[in-house]
Amino acid sequence: MCTKQTCVITGGSRGIGRGIAIELGNRGANVVVNYRSSDGAAQEVVETVETAGGSAIALQADVADYDAVESMCEEINSAFGSVDVLVNNAGITLDRKFSNMSRSEWEAVIDVNLTGVFNCTHCLFDDLRAANHGRLINISSVVGQQGNYGQANYATTKSGLFGFTRTLALEMAESGSTANCIAPGFVETDMLETVPERVRDHILERIPLDRFATVDDVTGIVRFLASPESSYMTGQVLAVNGGMEW
């Protein structure tokens, strides 16, 4: 990737987002670590990047709140100028069998995982199109490809990113900027740790490589998509799932 690209990572304080922020920061980017409530964790990511010689700031904003995102983008522009790379990573789960799922549980997940992507992309769209190597990178999930019991809301948001990415790729192509999507499998993060062992064992049986993904398995793909080397790749959904069929 290009040194001093400005990269925004939503949900950048923990898990995959944390790994992406550190990876891009270590590669010379100006990193914006967006978070909703994990201030301490976000500041730790900033310190990690800065200790390695990089430049980073942590900015609080609920991606589901358009006004908050707009204010965050103004702060980004003041600190680093225009944005080159947006990684839409923020997401939540509220799992429940569909017959028992409430309207509020449905809407909460939609608001963060899908509307949040609209909000952040919309506020930074002009920056990405104007950038020398504008990159929109959306983090989806294998659940968006396969579905998953008890995750109708989450699966809907993650599959929705496929159509969003492909449409934005068409609309950004004229300026030479790209839009791509990564659909990770089950990654060793805090979210996976909450899954009961019997369910983890069942998932492992479906993974030909016989292991869960690490955060590093995803961050390397993001690094490539953020770089000039990916300039002829756009509108793609990259499955990083250990060989799970869908």
Secondary structure by P-SEA (a helix, b strand, c coil): cccccbbbbcccccaaaaaaaaaaaaaccbbbbbbccaaaaaaaaaaaaaaacccccccccccccaaaaaaaaaaaaaccccccbbbcccccccccccccccaaaaaaaaacaaaaaaaaaaaaaaaaaaccbbbbbbbbcccccccccccaaaaaaaaaaaaaaaaaaaaacccccbbbbbbcccccccccccccaaaaaaaaaaccccccccccccaaaaaaaacccccccccbbbbccccccc
